[in-house]
Amino acid sequence: MMRNILAVVAGYSSMMGAVFILLTSAYFAFGTERAFEPGSYKTSLIWCITSLVLGIPAALLGGWICARVAASHKAVTALVVVVALLGFLIAIPTFSAAPTMESRAANVPNLEAMTKAQTPPWVALLNVVVGVGGVLIGARRHPRKVTLSSLQTLVSRPPGD
């Protein structure tokens, strides 16, 4: 059981680390003006699409790591539940939040941009779908463990088989 808990924590932590690194890199590549709509903290359409696309490899990595560490498939199921639950909890405020009229400076530091960004509800919901789907696909992609007998079988085959 402890190994499954570790697998969920490792999978989710790797997802969040990958998301942070990928989105921070994208923000520096885009710049403030392309990440947000002019003069506001509303995220631009290109940023919304980019964040969804970059969520895919992060979710695949999280699922893969969880499956590699896990003692059973229950860990992957638990990770899916955690991703879905936290994703929906994060999405809820996007439905009820009134857009702020705070004007944005031309250059906004990354951490300020992360805290003040106003993401549309459709992006928040699609993030849940991308996260859950990516975890499930990533968990299926982990390589089989190599054993001594499988290596011996591979080496003893005649060429051309």
PADO-971463 format. One record per residue: residue number from 1; residue in one letter; z, y, x of N, C-alpha, C in turn. Coordinates in nm, 2 decimals. Layout:
! PADO-971463
NUM,A,Z,Y,X,Z,Y,X,Z,Y,X
...
//
This chain:
! PADO-971463
1,M,0.00,-0.12,0.08,0.00,0.00,0.00,0.00,0.13,0.09
2,M,0.08,0.12,0.19,0.08,0.24,0.28,-0.05,0.27,0.34
3,R,-0.13,0.16,0.37,-0.26,0.18,0.43,-0.35,0.25,0.33
4,N,-0.34,0.21,0.20,-0.42,0.28,0.10,-0.39,0.43,0.08
5,I,-0.26,0.46,0.09,-0.22,0.60,0.08,-0.27,0.67,0.20
6,L,-0.26,0.62,0.32,-0.32,0.68,0.44,-0.47,0.70,0.42
7,A,-0.54,0.60,0.36,-0.68,0.61,0.34,-0.72,0.73,0.25
8,V,-0.64,0.75,0.15,-0.67,0.86,0.05,-0.64,0.99,0.12
9,V,-0.53,1.00,0.20,-0.50,1.12,0.27,-0.60,1.15,0.37
10,A,-0.64,1.05,0.45,-0.74,1.07,0.55,-0.88,1.11,0.49
11,G,-0.92,1.05,0.38,-1.04,1.08,0.32,-1.04,1.22,0.27
12,Y,-0.94,1.26,0.19,-0.93,1.39,0.14,-0.92,1.50,0.25
13,S,-0.84,1.47,0.35,-0.83,1.57,0.46,-0.96,1.59,0.53
14,S,-1.03,1.48,0.55,-1.16,1.50,0.62,-1.26,1.57,0.53
15,M,-1.25,1.55,0.40,-1.34,1.63,0.31,-1.31,1.78,0.32
16,M,-1.18,1.81,0.31,-1.14,1.95,0.32,-1.17,2.02,0.45
17,G,-1.15,1.94,0.56,-1.19,2.00,0.69,-1.33,2.02,0.71
18,A,-1.41,1.93,0.66,-1.56,1.94,0.67,-1.61,2.06,0.58
19,V,-1.55,2.07,0.46,-1.59,2.18,0.37,-1.56,2.31,0.44
20,F,-1.44,2.32,0.50,-1.40,2.45,0.57,-1.49,2.48,0.68
21,I,-1.52,2.39,0.76,-1.61,2.41,0.88,-1.75,2.44,0.83
22,L,-1.80,2.37,0.74,-1.94,2.39,0.69,-1.96,2.52,0.62
23,L,-1.86,2.56,0.53,-1.88,2.68,0.46,-1.85,2.80,0.55
24,T,-1.75,2.79,0.64,-1.73,2.90,0.74,-1.85,2.92,0.82
25,S,-1.91,2.82,0.87,-2.04,2.83,0.95,-2.15,2.90,0.86
26,A,-2.16,2.85,0.74,-2.26,2.91,0.65,-2.23,3.06,0.62
27,Y,-2.11,3.09,0.60,-2.07,3.23,0.58,-2.11,3.32,0.70
28,F,-2.08,3.27,0.82,-2.12,3.35,0.94,-2.27,3.36,0.95
29,A,-2.34,3.25,0.91,-2.49,3.26,0.92,-2.55,3.35,0.81
30,F,-2.49,3.35,0.69,-2.54,3.43,0.58,-2.51,3.57,0.60
31,G,-2.39,3.60,0.64,-2.34,3.73,0.64,-2.28,3.77,0.50
32,T,-2.21,3.87,0.49,-2.14,3.91,0.37,-2.24,3.95,0.26
33,E,-2.35,4.02,0.29,-2.44,4.07,0.20,-2.52,3.96,0.13
34,R,-2.55,3.85,0.19,-2.62,3.74,0.13,-2.53,3.64,0.06
35,A,-2.40,3.64,0.10,-2.31,3.55,0.03,-2.26,3.60,-0.10
36,F,-2.26,3.73,-0.12,-2.21,3.80,-0.24,-2.32,3.88,-0.30
37,E,-2.30,3.91,-0.43,-2.39,4.01,-0.50,-2.36,4.15,-0.45
38,P,-2.45,4.24,-0.45,-2.43,4.37,-0.39,-2.30,4.44,-0.44
39,G,-2.22,4.48,-0.35,-2.10,4.56,-0.38,-1.98,4.49,-0.45
40,S,-2.00,4.35,-0.48,-1.89,4.28,-0.55,-1.85,4.15,-0.48
41,Y,-1.75,4.09,-0.54,-1.71,3.96,-0.48,-1.77,3.84,-0.56
42,K,-1.86,3.87,-0.65,-1.93,3.76,-0.72,-2.02,3.69,-0.62
43,T,-2.01,3.56,-0.61,-2.10,3.49,-0.51,-2.24,3.49,-0.56
44,S,-2.33,3.50,-0.46,-2.48,3.50,-0.49,-2.53,3.36,-0.53
45,L,-2.64,3.36,-0.59,-2.70,3.23,-0.63,-2.72,3.14,-0.51
46,I,-2.78,3.20,-0.40,-2.81,3.12,-0.28,-2.68,3.07,-0.22
47,W,-2.57,3.14,-0.23,-2.44,3.09,-0.18,-2.39,2.98,-0.26
48,C,-2.41,2.99,-0.39,-2.36,2.88,-0.48,-2.43,2.75,-0.46
49,I,-2.57,2.76,-0.44,-2.65,2.64,-0.41,-2.61,2.59,-0.28
50,T,-2.60,2.67,-0.18,-2.56,2.63,-0.04,-2.42,2.56,-0.04
51,S,-2.33,2.61,-0.11,-2.19,2.55,-0.11,-2.20,2.41,-0.18
52,L,-2.28,2.40,-0.28,-2.30,2.27,-0.35,-2.36,2.17,-0.25
53,V,-2.47,2.21,-0.18,-2.54,2.12,-0.09,-2.45,2.08,0.03
54,L,-2.37,2.18,0.08,-2.28,2.15,0.19,-2.16,2.06,0.15
55,G,-2.14,2.06,0.02,-2.03,1.97,-0.03,-2.07,1.82,-0.03
56,I,-2.20,1.79,-0.03,-2.24,1.65,-0.02,-2.20,1.58,0.10
57,P,-2.24,1.63,0.22,-2.19,1.56,0.34,-2.04,1.55,0.36
58,A,-1.97,1.65,0.31,-1.83,1.65,0.32,-1.77,1.54,0.23
59,A,-1.82,1.52,0.11,-1.78,1.42,0.02,-1.82,1.28,0.07
60,L,-1.94,1.27,0.13,-1.98,1.14,0.18,-1.89,1.10,0.30
61,L,-1.85,1.19,0.38,-1.76,1.17,0.49,-1.62,1.12,0.44
62,G,-1.57,1.19,0.34,-1.44,1.16,0.28,-1.44,1.02,0.23
63,G,-1.55,0.98,0.15,-1.55,0.85,0.10,-1.57,0.74,0.20
64,W,-1.65,0.77,0.31,-1.67,0.68,0.42,-1.54,0.65,0.49
65,I,-1.47,0.76,0.52,-1.34,0.74,0.60,-1.24,0.67,0.51
66,C,-1.23,0.70,0.39,-1.13,0.63,0.30,-1.16,0.48,0.29
67,A,-1.29,0.45,0.28,-1.33,0.31,0.27,-1.30,0.23,0.40
68,R,-1.32,0.30,0.52,-1.29,0.24,0.65,-1.14,0.21,0.67
69,V,-1.06,0.31,0.63,-0.92,0.29,0.65,-0.85,0.20,0.55
70,A,-0.90,0.20,0.43,-0.84,0.13,0.31,-0.82,-0.02,0.33
71,A,-0.72,-0.07,0.27,-0.69,-0.21,0.26,-0.76,-0.27,0.14
72,S,-0.79,-0.19,0.04,-0.86,-0.24,-0.08,-0.94,-0.12,-0.14
73,H,-1.02,-0.16,-0.24,-1.11,-0.06,-0.31,-1.02,0.03,-0.40
74,K,-0.90,0.00,-0.42,-0.81,0.09,-0.50,-0.79,0.22,-0.43
75,A,-0.80,0.23,-0.30,-0.79,0.36,-0.23,-0.90,0.45,-0.27
76,V,-1.02,0.40,-0.27,-1.14,0.48,-0.30,-1.13,0.53,-0.45
77,T,-1.08,0.44,-0.54,-1.06,0.48,-0.68,-0.96,0.59,-0.68
78,A,-0.85,0.58,-0.60,-0.75,0.68,-0.60,-0.80,0.82,-0.54
79,L,-0.89,0.81,-0.44,-0.95,0.93,-0.39,-1.04,1.00,-0.49
80,V,-1.11,0.92,-0.57,-1.20,0.97,-0.67,-1.11,1.05,-0.77
81,V,-1.00,0.99,-0.81,-0.91,1.05,-0.91,-0.85,1.18,-0.85
82,V,-0.81,1.18,-0.73,-0.76,1.30,-0.66,-0.87,1.41,-0.66
83,V,-0.99,1.38,-0.62,-1.10,1.47,-0.61,-1.13,1.53,-0.75
84,A,-1.13,1.45,-0.85,-1.16,1.49,-0.98,-1.05,1.58,-1.04
85,L,-0.93,1.53,-1.02,-0.82,1.61,-1.08,-0.80,1.74,-1.01
86,L,-0.80,1.74,-0.88,-0.79,1.87,-0.81,-0.91,1.96,-0.83
87,G,-1.03,1.90,-0.84,-1.15,1.98,-0.87,-1.14,2.05,-1.00
88,F,-1.09,1.98,-1.11,-1.08,2.04,-1.24,-0.97,2.14,-1.24
89,L,-0.86,2.12,-1.17,-0.75,2.22,-1.16,-0.80,2.35,-1.09
90,I,-0.88,2.33,-0.99,-0.94,2.45,-0.92,-1.04,2.52,-1.01
91,A,-1.11,2.44,-1.10,-1.21,2.50,-1.18,-1.15,2.58,-1.30
92,I,-1.04,2.54,-1.35,-0.98,2.61,-1.47,-0.97,2.76,-1.46
93,P,-0.92,2.82,-1.35,-0.92,2.96,-1.34,-1.05,3.03,-1.35
94,T,-1.16,2.96,-1.31,-1.29,3.03,-1.32,-1.34,3.05,-1.46
95,F,-1.28,2.98,-1.56,-1.32,3.00,-1.70,-1.24,3.11,-1.76
96,S,-1.12,3.14,-1.71,-1.04,3.24,-1.78,-1.02,3.37,-1.70
97,A,-1.07,3.37,-1.57,-1.06,3.48,-1.49,-1.16,3.59,-1.53
98,A,-1.10,3.71,-1.55,-1.19,3.82,-1.58,-1.24,3.88,-1.45
99,P,-1.37,3.91,-1.44,-1.43,3.95,-1.32,-1.36,4.09,-1.28
100,T,-1.32,4.09,-1.15,-1.26,4.22,-1.10,-1.37,4.32,-1.07
101,M,-1.33,4.44,-1.08,-1.43,4.55,-1.05,-1.40,4.60,-0.91
102,E,-1.32,4.53,-0.83,-1.30,4.57,-0.70,-1.43,4.58,-0.62
103,S,-1.46,4.69,-0.56,-1.58,4.70,-0.48,-1.55,4.63,-0.34
104,R,-1.66,4.58,-0.29,-1.65,4.50,-0.16,-1.71,4.59,-0.05
105,A,-1.65,4.58,0.06,-1.70,4.64,0.18,-1.82,4.57,0.23
106,A,-1.90,4.63,0.32,-2.02,4.57,0.38,-1.99,4.44,0.46
107,N,-1.88,4.44,0.53,-1.84,4.33,0.61,-1.70,4.28,0.57
108,V,-1.69,4.16,0.52,-1.56,4.11,0.48,-1.53,3.99,0.57
109,P,-1.41,3.99,0.63,-1.37,3.87,0.71,-1.37,3.74,0.62
110,N,-1.39,3.63,0.69,-1.40,3.50,0.62,-1.28,3.47,0.53
111,L,-1.16,3.49,0.58,-1.05,3.45,0.49,-1.03,3.54,0.37
112,E,-1.06,3.67,0.39,-1.06,3.76,0.27,-1.17,3.72,0.17
113,A,-1.29,3.68,0.22,-1.40,3.64,0.14,-1.36,3.51,0.06
114,M,-1.29,3.42,0.12,-1.25,3.30,0.06,-1.15,3.32,-0.06
115,T,-1.06,3.42,-0.03,-0.96,3.44,-0.14,-1.01,3.53,-0.25
116,K,-1.10,3.61,-0.23,-1.15,3.71,-0.33,-1.28,3.66,-0.40
117,A,-1.35,3.56,-0.35,-1.47,3.52,-0.40,-1.46,3.48,-0.55
118,Q,-1.55,3.52,-0.63,-1.56,3.49,-0.77,-1.67,3.39,-0.80
119,T,-1.64,3.27,-0.81,-1.74,3.16,-0.82,-1.76,3.14,-0.97
120,P,-1.89,3.12,-1.01,-1.91,3.09,-1.16,-1.86,2.96,-1.20
121,P,-1.82,2.94,-1.32,-1.76,2.81,-1.37,-1.86,2.69,-1.35
122,W,-1.99,2.71,-1.36,-2.08,2.60,-1.35,-2.08,2.55,-1.21
123,V,-2.05,2.63,-1.11,-2.04,2.59,-0.97,-1.91,2.50,-0.95
124,A,-1.80,2.55,-1.01,-1.68,2.48,-1.00,-1.69,2.34,-1.06
125,L,-1.75,2.33,-1.17,-1.77,2.20,-1.23,-1.86,2.11,-1.16
126,L,-1.97,2.17,-1.11,-2.06,2.08,-1.02,-2.00,2.04,-0.89
127,N,-1.91,2.12,-0.84,-1.83,2.07,-0.72,-1.76,1.95,-0.75
128,V,-1.70,1.93,-0.87,-1.63,1.81,-0.90,-1.73,1.69,-0.90
129,V,-1.85,1.71,-0.97,-1.95,1.61,-0.97,-2.00,1.57,-0.83
130,V,-2.02,1.67,-0.75,-2.07,1.64,-0.61,-1.96,1.57,-0.53
131,G,-1.83,1.61,-0.55,-1.72,1.55,-0.48,-1.70,1.40,-0.52
132,V,-1.70,1.37,-0.65,-1.68,1.24,-0.70,-1.80,1.15,-0.66
133,G,-1.92,1.20,-0.68,-2.04,1.12,-0.65,-2.05,1.09,-0.50
134,G,-2.02,1.20,-0.42,-2.03,1.18,-0.27,-1.93,1.08,-0.22
135,V,-1.81,1.08,-0.28,-1.70,0.99,-0.23,-1.75,0.85,-0.27
136,L,-1.80,0.83,-0.39,-1.84,0.69,-0.43,-1.96,0.64,-0.34
137,I,-2.05,0.73,-0.31,-2.17,0.69,-0.23,-2.12,0.66,-0.08
138,G,-2.04,0.76,-0.03,-1.99,0.74,0.11,-1.91,0.62,0.13
139,A,-1.83,0.58,0.03,-1.75,0.46,0.04,-1.84,0.33,0.04
140,R,-1.95,0.34,-0.01,-2.04,0.22,-0.01,-2.12,0.22,0.12
141,R,-2.12,0.32,0.20,-2.20,0.33,0.32,-2.13,0.29,0.44
142,H,-2.00,0.25,0.43,-1.93,0.22,0.56,-1.98,0.09,0.61
143,P,-2.00,0.08,0.74,-2.05,-0.04,0.80,-1.96,-0.16,0.79
144,R,-2.01,-0.28,0.79,-1.93,-0.39,0.79,-1.86,-0.41,0.92
145,K,-1.74,-0.46,0.92,-1.67,-0.48,1.05,-1.74,-0.59,1.13
146,V,-1.75,-0.57,1.26,-1.82,-0.66,1.34,-1.71,-0.76,1.40
147,T,-1.74,-0.89,1.38,-1.65,-0.99,1.43,-1.72,-1.07,1.54
148,L,-1.64,-1.14,1.61,-1.69,-1.22,1.72,-1.79,-1.32,1.67
149,S,-1.77,-1.39,1.56,-1.86,-1.49,1.51,-1.99,-1.42,1.46
150,S,-1.99,-1.30,1.41,-2.12,-1.24,1.37,-2.20,-1.20,1.49
151,L,-2.13,-1.16,1.60,-2.20,-1.13,1.72,-2.26,-1.26,1.79
152,Q,-2.19,-1.37,1.78,-2.24,-1.49,1.84,-2.36,-1.54,1.76
153,T,-2.36,-1.52,1.63,-2.47,-1.56,1.55,-2.59,-1.48,1.58
154,L,-2.57,-1.35,1.60,-2.68,-1.26,1.63,-2.74,-1.29,1.76
155,V,-2.66,-1.32,1.86,-2.71,-1.35,2.00,-2.78,-1.49,2.01
156,S,-2.73,-1.58,1.93,-2.78,-1.72,1.94,-2.91,-1.74,1.86
157,R,-2.95,-1.64,1.78,-3.08,-1.65,1.71,-3.20,-1.65,1.81
158,P,-3.30,-1.73,1.78,-3.42,-1.72,1.86,-3.50,-1.59,1.84
159,P,-3.57,-1.54,1.94,-3.64,-1.42,1.92,-3.74,-1.43,1.80
160,G,-3.75,-1.32,1.73,-3.85,-1.32,1.62,-3.79,-1.35,1.48
161,D,-3.66,-1.39,1.48,-3.60,-1.42,1.35,-3.54,-1.30,1.29
//
